[in-house]
Amino acid sequence: MIFVECYKNSNTNARTQVMAKTGKSHLTGENLLRAVNAVTECLFVNNLGDAPKAVATCIRTASKTLRCFSMQASVLTVDILKALSECEKLGSILLENNYFQDVADANSEKYDQALSEVLFCNPTLRCLYVECQFKDNTYRKPVHIFGNKSWSVLGSNSCPLLQLLWVRTIGDTIENNQHVTAALSPPSLIPRQLKICMVNSDMKLRSQVVSYKRR
């Protein structure tokens, strides 16, 4: 298991305080590549903004064994998602509060396409959590990477083992999105197989799925 986290504040622990004197992260893409090998099963990347290529390379290095991937407050790229689609045993994916390298890179359609390929190529997936992505400081517009293509693939029963689906934002209400409606309605198996389904959850963690009347 590889856990990577970079801190900027000095109010947590001793390791954090040492790193925070200059605010510079001591983690580099080179060091990350050294840490991951062909038998790595879990990779958690937190607050890493300067080495997305290294993250994609690490995923591909462990593509035959990687079971869990979590990425938070880091740079998310299409190549990282493409690397996830090449995994053979991936069971859990968490993508939360990530951002993009630049405004031109923040394109909903190409990220949706890449994420749909992840869903199509990972029949072993059991847990999926996707949060809306933002560009730090200069780009505040939400980019809904879990879009129509991802919902269509999910509704085609591409993930028969999926038990937890948590999509924080879809950009619209469920009733107004036919792709979401189709994925959460028969003959899709998703409504029957999921143990936890949270879509467009509010601040009290109430999902629109609870009140949605399936056909």
C-alpha positions as CSV (number, residue, x, y, z in Angstrom):
1,M,0.0,0.0,0.0
2,I,1.4,3.4,-1.0
3,F,0.0,6.5,0.7
4,V,1.2,9.9,-0.6
5,E,0.3,13.1,1.1
6,C,1.8,16.6,0.8
7,Y,1.2,19.2,3.5
8,K,1.5,23.0,3.5
9,N,0.4,23.8,7.0
10,S,2.4,23.5,10.2
11,N,-0.3,22.6,12.7
12,T,-0.7,18.9,12.4
13,N,2.3,16.7,13.2
14,A,6.1,16.6,13.3
15,R,6.5,15.5,9.8
16,T,4.2,18.2,8.5
17,Q,6.1,20.9,10.5
18,V,9.4,20.0,8.9
19,M,7.9,20.1,5.4
20,A,6.1,23.4,6.0
21,K,9.0,25.7,6.8
22,T,9.2,26.7,3.2
23,G,5.8,25.5,2.0
24,K,7.5,23.2,-0.5
25,S,6.6,19.6,-0.9
26,H,9.4,17.1,-0.6
27,L,7.5,14.6,-2.7
28,T,8.6,14.5,-6.3
29,G,7.5,12.4,-9.3
30,E,10.8,10.6,-9.2
31,N,10.3,9.6,-5.6
32,L,6.7,8.5,-6.3
33,L,7.9,6.3,-9.1
34,R,10.5,4.7,-6.8
35,A,7.8,3.9,-4.3
36,V,5.4,2.0,-6.6
37,N,6.2,-1.4,-8.2
38,A,4.4,-4.1,-10.1
39,V,2.8,-5.7,-7.0
40,T,1.4,-2.5,-5.4
41,E,-2.3,-3.0,-4.6
42,C,-3.4,0.3,-3.1
43,L,-2.4,3.9,-4.1
44,F,-3.7,6.9,-2.2
45,V,-2.5,10.3,-3.6
46,N,-3.4,13.4,-1.5
47,N,-2.5,17.0,-2.4
48,L,-0.1,16.3,-5.2
49,G,-0.2,18.9,-7.8
50,D,3.1,18.7,-9.7
51,A,3.5,15.2,-10.9
52,P,0.3,13.9,-12.8
53,K,2.5,12.0,-15.3
54,A,4.2,10.1,-12.5
55,V,0.8,9.2,-11.1
56,A,-0.3,7.8,-14.5
57,T,3.0,5.9,-14.8
58,C,2.6,4.4,-11.3
59,I,-0.9,3.2,-12.1
60,R,0.3,1.5,-15.3
61,T,3.3,0.0,-13.4
62,A,0.8,-1.7,-11.0
63,S,-2.0,-2.3,-13.5
64,K,-2.1,-6.0,-12.9
65,T,-2.4,-5.8,-9.1
66,L,-3.8,-2.4,-8.2
67,R,-7.1,-2.8,-6.3
68,C,-7.7,0.6,-4.8
69,F,-7.0,4.1,-6.1
70,S,-7.8,7.3,-4.3
71,M,-6.9,10.8,-5.5
72,Q,-7.8,14.0,-3.6
73,A,-6.8,17.6,-3.9
74,S,-4.4,16.8,-6.8
75,V,-4.1,17.4,-10.5
76,L,-6.4,15.0,-12.4
77,T,-5.6,14.4,-16.0
78,V,-7.3,12.3,-18.8
79,D,-4.1,10.2,-18.9
80,I,-4.6,9.2,-15.3
81,L,-8.1,8.0,-16.1
82,K,-6.9,6.2,-19.2
83,A,-4.3,4.4,-17.0
84,L,-7.1,3.3,-14.6
85,S,-8.9,1.8,-17.6
86,E,-5.9,-0.4,-18.1
87,C,-6.1,-2.0,-14.7
88,E,-7.1,-5.6,-14.4
89,K,-8.3,-6.0,-10.7
90,L,-9.4,-2.5,-9.7
91,G,-12.1,-2.7,-7.1
92,S,-12.3,0.9,-5.7
93,I,-11.9,4.4,-7.1
94,L,-12.2,7.7,-5.2
95,L,-11.8,11.0,-7.0
96,E,-12.5,14.1,-4.8
97,N,-11.8,17.8,-5.0
98,N,-9.2,17.5,-7.7
99,Y,-8.4,20.2,-10.2
100,F,-6.9,20.7,-13.7
101,Q,-3.6,21.9,-15.0
102,D,-5.1,24.8,-16.9
103,V,-8.4,26.1,-18.2
104,A,-8.0,24.5,-21.6
105,D,-7.7,21.1,-19.9
106,A,-11.0,21.5,-18.0
107,N,-13.3,19.9,-20.6
108,S,-16.3,17.9,-19.3
109,E,-16.7,15.8,-22.5
110,K,-13.2,14.4,-22.7
111,Y,-13.1,13.6,-19.0
112,D,-16.5,12.0,-19.2
113,Q,-15.3,9.9,-22.1
114,A,-12.2,8.8,-20.2
115,L,-14.2,7.9,-17.1
116,S,-16.7,5.9,-19.1
117,E,-13.8,3.8,-20.4
118,V,-12.7,3.2,-16.8
119,L,-16.2,1.9,-16.0
120,F,-16.4,-0.2,-19.2
121,C,-13.0,-1.8,-18.6
122,N,-13.2,-2.5,-14.9
123,P,-15.9,-5.2,-14.3
124,T,-14.3,-5.9,-10.9
125,L,-15.3,-2.4,-9.6
126,R,-17.2,-2.5,-6.3
127,C,-16.9,1.1,-5.0
128,L,-17.0,4.4,-6.9
129,Y,-16.9,7.9,-5.5
130,V,-16.7,10.9,-7.8
131,E,-16.7,14.5,-6.7
132,C,-17.0,17.5,-9.0
133,Q,-13.7,18.9,-10.1
134,F,-12.5,22.5,-10.0
135,K,-9.6,24.5,-11.1
136,D,-7.9,26.2,-8.1
137,N,-8.0,30.0,-7.7
138,T,-8.4,31.0,-11.4
139,Y,-11.0,28.5,-12.6
140,R,-14.1,28.1,-10.4
141,K,-16.6,26.7,-12.9
142,P,-17.6,23.1,-12.0
143,V,-16.7,20.4,-14.5
144,H,-19.0,17.4,-14.2
145,I,-16.7,14.6,-15.3
146,F,-19.3,11.9,-14.5
147,G,-21.5,12.8,-17.5
148,N,-23.9,11.2,-20.0
149,K,-21.4,8.7,-21.4
150,S,-20.4,7.4,-17.9
151,W,-24.0,7.0,-16.9
152,S,-24.8,5.2,-20.2
153,V,-21.9,2.7,-19.7
154,L,-22.9,2.2,-16.1
155,G,-26.5,1.5,-17.1
156,S,-25.4,-1.1,-19.5
157,N,-24.3,-3.3,-16.6
158,S,-20.6,-2.9,-17.2
159,C,-19.9,-3.1,-13.5
160,P,-21.8,-6.2,-12.2
161,L,-20.1,-6.2,-8.8
162,L,-20.6,-2.5,-8.0
163,Q,-22.1,-2.1,-4.5
164,L,-21.4,1.6,-3.7
165,L,-22.0,4.5,-6.1
166,W,-21.5,8.0,-4.8
167,V,-21.7,10.8,-7.4
168,R,-21.6,14.1,-5.7
169,T,-22.8,16.3,-8.5
170,I,-24.3,15.5,-11.9
171,G,-25.1,19.1,-12.9
172,D,-28.8,18.6,-13.0
173,T,-31.7,17.0,-11.2
174,I,-32.1,13.2,-11.8
175,E,-35.6,13.7,-13.2
176,N,-34.2,16.0,-15.9
177,N,-31.4,13.7,-17.0
178,Q,-32.5,10.8,-19.1
179,H,-29.1,9.1,-18.9
180,V,-29.1,9.1,-15.1
181,T,-32.8,7.9,-15.2
182,A,-32.0,5.0,-17.5
183,A,-29.0,3.9,-15.4
184,L,-31.1,3.9,-12.2
185,S,-34.1,2.2,-13.7
186,P,-34.9,-1.3,-15.0
187,P,-33.7,-3.2,-17.0
188,S,-30.5,-1.8,-15.5
189,L,-29.3,-3.9,-12.7
190,I,-27.8,-1.0,-10.8
191,P,-30.8,-0.3,-8.6
192,R,-30.9,-3.9,-7.4
193,Q,-27.2,-4.6,-6.9
194,L,-26.2,-1.4,-5.1
195,K,-26.1,-1.3,-1.3
196,I,-25.3,2.4,-1.1
197,C,-26.4,4.8,-3.8
198,M,-25.8,8.6,-3.3
199,V,-26.4,10.9,-6.2
200,N,-26.5,14.7,-6.0
201,S,-26.3,14.5,-2.2
202,D,-27.0,17.7,-0.2
203,M,-25.2,19.0,2.9
204,K,-27.1,16.6,5.1
205,L,-26.1,13.7,2.9
206,R,-29.5,13.1,1.5
207,S,-29.6,11.7,-2.0
208,Q,-32.1,12.5,-4.7
209,V,-32.2,8.8,-5.4
210,V,-34.2,8.3,-2.2
211,S,-37.1,10.4,-3.5
212,Y,-36.8,9.3,-7.1
213,K,-39.6,7.0,-8.3
214,R,-38.0,4.4,-10.5
215,R,-40.1,2.9,-13.3
